[in-house]
Amino acid sequence: MDVNGTVAEGFEPVRDAFARNFEALGDRGAALAVYRDGRKVVDLWAGTKDVDGTEPWRPGTAQVVRSATKGVAAAVLLLLRQRGELDLDAPVAEYWPEFKARGKERVLVRHVLNHRAGLPVIDRPLTPEEALDPLRGPEAVAAQAPVWEPGTDHGYHALTYGWMLDELVRRVTGLGAGEWIAREISGPLAAEFWLGLPEAEEAAGRAGRVGRVEAPEPTGALRARPRRSVTEAYQDPDSLTRRAFAAITPFPDQNEPAYRASALPATNGIATADGLARIYAALIGEVDGVRLFDPATVELARAEESAGPDRVLVVNTRFGLGYMLHGSASPLLGAGSFGHPGRGGSLGFADPESGIALGYVTNGFRKTVTADPRAQALVRAVRSAL
């Protein structure tokens, strides 16, 4: 596999790990960007633009990053709080009165970000057409009763997170989250990240086709198997796990222009590796004169809010405010790292202690939810280079 791009001196192990992802871990097309103290030190890409195609991946090729979208979307609420426009400890219903129905009066804005709202599922899943309507998801969540007492426990809000966040942004600013990101984050940073791919970018073919890829057979080691409890949770149609991921049924075709043009802050951001890394770099420091989070907001983002058994993912997870934190479910660079993986492979995070920000995007989605082997190999390589 020909790997294109550059690495700064000392980061050669990262290029080697990126190449091995194609040779041994089944990557078809992918890109990696790493910033250190606001300067890009890794910029790599290889393979094909489309998971099922032959056109080469080029600089500027973007992909759907699934739940890696959540970390960028979380920045919107934290920036609104930083600017004094949003109180994280206010009830959601203070901004969105319809939300308080069915026992949700005590759900705080904070609970939306730390996955403690008790609303990971909706009783009637949305159709793909309904899901792309920016009004229908928030309406469904507003009409939903919590499945546990809000604030008392945590569980991953795989899709409902996005509808709650989007409506909060809309009620506070008058803009959807995608519009706000374009105006206040991607635009000032010149970062290639879209929550709602513009028609001109679609027409220019910026986004590649994504699809499922199977993991290669392991060699020289036993196959790793998920715990029985995890497997059973994903197989049981009545479990919170299955119901959370099935809040849209069937799930839309992620390669359809209508899906890519919509704004689902939990799952359909479209980014280049550089765009994702650049945003995280600007969360923790200055990038070409732009800094997003002040130091106090960085600490707020990565302070532990939820930890332990996750009622949806059925493993131990750690969350700050909108971000997954370093832990067994999603190993990042170190104890102070914060970010978010995307189901199937993608990853974005920042590590304030080292000044590292990383973005990895791929067109080949595997069954992994939080700790894809390809992304983890790259994280280990970056760690070894520091």
Residue pairs with C-beta under 8 A, 6 or more apart in sequence:
1 19
1 22
1 23
1 46
1 47
2 46
3 15
3 18
3 19
3 22
3 44
3 45
3 46
4 44
4 45
4 46
4 57
5 42
5 43
5 44
5 45
5 59
6 42
6 43
6 44
7 14
7 15
7 41
7 42
7 43
7 44
8 36
8 41
8 42
10 385
11 34
11 41
11 42
11 382
11 385
12 385
13 381
13 384
13 385
14 32
14 34
14 42
14 44
14 378
14 381
14 382
14 385
15 42
15 44
16 381
17 377
17 378
17 380
17 381
18 30
18 32
18 44
18 46
18 378
18 381
19 46
20 377
21 27
21 30
21 374
21 377
21 378
22 28
22 30
22 46
22 47
24 216
25 215
25 216
25 373
25 374
25 377
26 213
26 214
26 215
26 216
26 364
26 366
26 374
27 46
27 47
27 362
27 364
27 374
28 47
28 48
28 51
28 213
28 362
28 363
28 364
29 46
29 47
29 48
29 49
29 50
29 51
29 57
29 61
29 208
29 362
29 363
29 364
30 45
30 46
30 47
30 57
30 273
30 345
30 360
30 361
30 362
30 363
30 364
30 374
31 44
31 45
31 46
31 57
31 61
31 272
31 273
31 274
31 360
31 361
32 42
32 43
32 44
32 45
32 273
32 358
32 359
32 360
32 378
33 40
33 42
33 43
33 44
33 272
33 273
33 274
33 276
33 277
33 278
33 358
33 359
34 40
34 41
34 42
34 277
34 356
34 357
34 358
34 359
34 382
35 41
35 277
35 278
35 280
35 281
35 287
35 355
35 356
35 357
35 358
36 354
36 355
36 356
36 357
37 285
37 355
38 281
38 282
38 285
38 286
38 287
38 288
38 355
40 274
40 277
42 382
43 274
44 273
45 57
45 58
45 59
45 61
45 273
46 57
47 56
47 57
47 363
48 54
48 55
48 56
48 57
48 208
48 363
49 55
49 56
49 57
49 58
49 61
49 208
49 209
49 363
50 208
50 209
50 363
51 208
51 209
51 210
51 211
51 213
51 363
51 364
52 209
52 211
53 208
53 209
57 208
60 192
60 206
60 272
61 206
61 207
61 208
61 272
62 192
62 194
62 201
62 206
62 207
62 208
62 270
62 271
62 272
62 275
62 361
63 207
63 208
63 210
63 270
63 271
63 346
63 361
63 362
63 363
64 207
64 210
64 254
64 260
64 268
64 269
64 270
65 269
65 270
65 271
65 276
65 342
65 346
65 348
65 361
66 267
66 268
66 342
66 343
66 344
66 346
66 365
67 158
67 266
67 267
67 340
67 341
67 342
67 343
68 269
68 271
68 276
68 339
68 340
68 341
68 342
68 346
68 347
68 348
68 361
69 162
69 195
69 264
69 265
69 266
69 267
69 268
69 269
69 340
69 342
70 161
70 162
70 265
70 266
70 267
70 322
70 340
71 280
71 322
71 323
71 324
71 338
71 339
71 340
71 348
71 349
72 181
72 185
72 193
72 195
72 269
72 271
72 276
72 279
72 348
73 162
73 165
73 166
73 177
73 181
73 195
73 265
73 266
73 269
73 322
74 113
74 165
74 301
74 321
74 322
74 323
74 340
75 185
75 279
75 283
75 292
75 293
75 322
76 165
76 169
76 177
76 180
76 181
76 184
76 185
77 86
77 88
77 109
77 112
77 113
77 165
77 168
77 169
77 321
77 322
78 113
78 293
78 297
78 300
78 301
78 321
78 322
79 184
79 185
79 292
79 293
79 297
80 86
80 169
80 172
80 173
81 87
81 88
81 297
81 300
82 293
82 294
82 296
82 297
85 172
85 173
86 95
86 109
86 168
86 172
87 94
87 109
88 108
88 109
88 110
88 113
88 321
89 108
89 109
89 110
90 108
90 109
91 100
91 105
91 106
91 107
91 108
91 109
92 99
92 100
92 104
92 107
92 108
92 109
92 111
92 112
92 117
92 164
92 168
93 99
93 100
93 104
93 105
93 107
95 109
95 168
95 171
95 172
96 138
96 142
96 167
96 168
96 171
98 139
98 142
99 107
99 141
99 142
99 167
101 142
101 143
102 143
102 144
102 145
102 146
103 145
103 146
104 117
104 119
104 142
104 145
104 146
104 150
106 150
106 151
107 117
107 118
107 119
107 146
107 150
107 151
108 150
108 151
109 168
110 116
110 305
110 321
111 117
111 118
111 150
111 151
112 157
112 161
112 164
112 165
112 168
113 165
113 305
113 319
113 320
113 321
113 322
114 154
114 305
114 306
114 319
114 320
114 321
114 322
115 154
115 155
115 156
115 157
115 161
115 306
115 310
115 319
116 150
116 151
116 152
116 153
116 154
116 305
116 306
117 146
117 150
117 157
117 160
117 164
118 146
118 147
118 148
118 149
118 150
118 151
118 152
118 153
118 155
119 141
119 144
119 146
119 147
119 150
119 157
119 160
119 164
120 147
120 155
120 156
120 157
120 158
120 160
120 240
120 243
120 244
120 311
120 312
121 144
121 147
121 160
121 240
121 243
121 244
121 247
122 140
122 141
122 144
122 160
122 247
123 144
124 140
125 246
125 247
125 248
125 249
126 136
126 137
126 140
126 247
126 248
126 249
127 248
127 249
128 248
128 250
128 251
128 252
128 253
128 259
130 136
130 137
131 137
131 248
131 252
131 262
131 264
132 252
132 258
132 259
132 262
132 264
134 166
134 170
134 176
134 262
134 263
137 159
137 160
137 162
137 163
137 166
137 264
138 163
138 164
138 166
138 167
140 163
141 160
141 163
141 164
141 167
142 167
144 160
147 240
148 155
148 311
153 311
154 306
154 307
154 308
154 310
154 311
154 317
154 319
155 240
155 244
155 310
155 311
155 312
155 313
156 244
156 310
156 312
156 313
156 317
157 164
157 244
157 266
157 312
158 244
158 245
158 247
158 266
158 267
158 312
159 244
159 245
159 247
159 248
159 264
159 266
159 267
160 244
160 247
160 266
161 265
161 266
162 177
162 264
162 265
162 266
162 267
163 265
163 266
165 177
165 265
165 266
166 176
166 177
166 263
166 264
166 265
169 175
169 176
169 177
169 180
170 176
170 177
173 180
175 183
176 196
176 263
177 195
177 263
177 265
178 194
178 195
178 196
178 263
178 265
179 196
179 263
181 193
181 195
182 194
182 195
182 196
185 191
185 193
185 279
185 292
186 192
186 193
186 194
186 275
186 279
188 290
189 278
189 279
189 282
189 287
189 288
189 290
189 292
190 278
190 288
191 274
191 275
191 278
191 279
191 282
192 206
192 271
192 272
192 274
192 275
193 269
193 270
193 271
193 272
193 275
193 276
193 279
194 201
194 269
194 270
194 271
195 263
195 264
195 265
195 268
195 269
195 270
196 261
196 262
196 263
197 206
197 207
197 257
197 260
197 261
197 270
198 261
199 261
201 207
202 257
202 260
202 261
206 270
207 260
207 270
208 363
209 255
209 363
210 254
210 255
210 363
210 364
210 365
211 255
211 363
211 364
211 365
212 344
212 364
212 365
212 366
213 364
213 365
213 366
214 366
215 366
215 367
215 373
218 224
227 314
227 315
229 314
230 313
230 314
230 315
232 239
233 239
233 240
233 241
233 242
233 314
234 241
234 242
235 242
236 242
237 243
240 311
240 312
241 312
241 313
241 314
244 312
252 258
252 259
253 259
254 260
254 268
259 268
260 268
260 270
262 268
271 348
271 359
271 361
272 359
272 361
273 359
273 360
273 361
274 359
275 359
276 346
276 348
276 359
276 360
276 361
277 348
277 357
277 358
277 359
278 287
278 357
278 359
279 292
279 348
279 357
279 359
280 339
280 348
280 349
280 350
280 357
280 358
280 359
281 287
281 350
281 357
282 290
282 291
282 292
283 292
283 293
283 298
283 301
283 350
283 357
284 293
284 298
284 350
284 351
284 352
284 355
284 357
285 291
285 355
293 301
298 352
300 320
300 321
301 320
301 321
301 322
301 323
301 338
302 320
302 323
302 325
302 336
302 337
302 338
302 352
303 320
303 321
304 318
304 319
304 320
304 325
305 319
305 320
305 321
306 317
306 318
306 319
307 316
307 317
307 318
307 319
307 327
308 316
308 317
309 315
309 316
310 316
310 317
310 329
313 329
313 369
313 370
315 328
315 329
315 370
316 327
316 328
316 329
317 324
317 327
317 329
317 330
317 370
318 324
318 325
318 326
318 327
318 329
318 330
319 325
320 338
322 340
323 338
323 339
323 340
323 349
324 330
324 332
324 338
324 339
324 340
324 341
324 370
325 332
325 337
325 338
326 332
326 333
326 334
326 335
326 336
326 337
326 338
329 370
329 371
330 341
330 370
330 371
331 371
331 376
331 379
332 338
332 339
332 349
332 351
332 379
333 349
333 351
333 354
333 356
333 358
333 379
333 382
333 383
334 351
334 353
334 354
334 383
336 351
336 352
336 353
337 349
337 350
337 351
338 349
338 350
339 347
339 348
339 349
339 350
339 358
340 347
340 348
340 349
341 347
341 369
341 370
341 371
341 372
341 375
343 365
343 368
343 369
343 370
344 362
344 364
344 365
344 366
344 367
344 368
344 372
345 360
345 361
345 362
345 364
345 365
345 366
345 368
345 372
345 374
345 375
346 360
346 361
346 362
346 375
347 358
347 359
347 360
347 372
347 375
347 378
347 379
348 357
348 358
348 359
348 360
349 357
349 358
350 356
350 357
350 358
351 357
354 386
356 382
356 386
358 378
358 379
358 382
360 374
360 375
360 378
362 374
366 372
366 373
366 374
